[in-house]
Amino acid sequence: MGKRRRRILGVAFLALSTLGFIGVHWVAPYALLRPGRVHLDISPADYGATSESIRITSEKGIELAGYWIYPKERRIRGTLIFVHGVGGCKEHFVPLACAMAEKGIASVVFDGRAHGDSSGQYCTYGFYEKKDVSAIVDFIEEKQLNVPLGIWGNSLGGAIAIQALERDKRIQFGIIESTFTDLSQIVYDYKKRYLKGLGIRWVSEYALDRASNIARFDPRQVRPIASVKNIEQPIFMAHGDKDKNIAFEYGQVLFKNLKSIEKTWYTVEGAGHMNLGMKGGDAYRHAVDTFIEAQLLSLTKRPIQ
């Protein structure tokens, strides 16, 4: 091999190594922490629901932007907190929350920290977000409704909901869709998919460690698989069997380890990551509605703690 060729290869290797380092050290950590802000130009009024815009202050002054959506009937039968996925926004759950309003259920839809119109620089995948959920529970309790309270989370929202259910027993039941078992594992999975199947564990671990130092959180504590072992509230859990973002098996493992005695599993056949409702159709909606109605009936018959 000639000197010129070796020199070219050396320069190319150095350039690729430099780009790789920049990607792993700078780009990847901030991609994890700042998934992007989305806002959709819809509101509950577009679906015929009555609501008020709210801003709820969480720990260290984080302000959560959202809507308090009133039920169609004056009597409130229950309340739900909706938690969107990574890179999502409160508007993603507005149609569903308005459908719940038709059934006498009030709800809070909100932008997670570092999402939508809420404040905060970084998404921490439940480490701090579970405390944000507790701030929302405080807001609901101030209304002195004395009705059953549940939480509904999809994807990252499901992981946050699991961690919130473990931490805050005031949340009395949950609907969990398409979520992961362990932050470290899902970061590795996403990185592997982006790199077309190239799996190098230390790369994702390094990026996650960098992210944790930047945002000052412990990713080892973001483990829904550990949290479910401490959850006793009734849970409805669903996952699409064609999910390419978060493996179907992760949902099954979470359900198997769930401590709750009253728990329901639902496989949405043919569904990917974000289309459970569309693929599941009326049968899926009926299953979720039946679960919610059972909780409202059961919890209303006994004193709300």
PyMOL commands that set and color helices and strands:
alter all, ss='L'
color gray80, all
select helices_A, chain A and resi 3-33+44-47+59-61+90-101+129-141+156-167+183-194+201-215+219-221+224-230+248-257+276-300
alter helices_A, ss='H'
color red, helices_A
select strands_A, chain A and resi 51-57+63-69+78-83+105-110+149-154+173-177+235-240+263-268
alter strands_A, ss='S'
color yellow, strands_A
deselect
rebuild
show_as cartoon
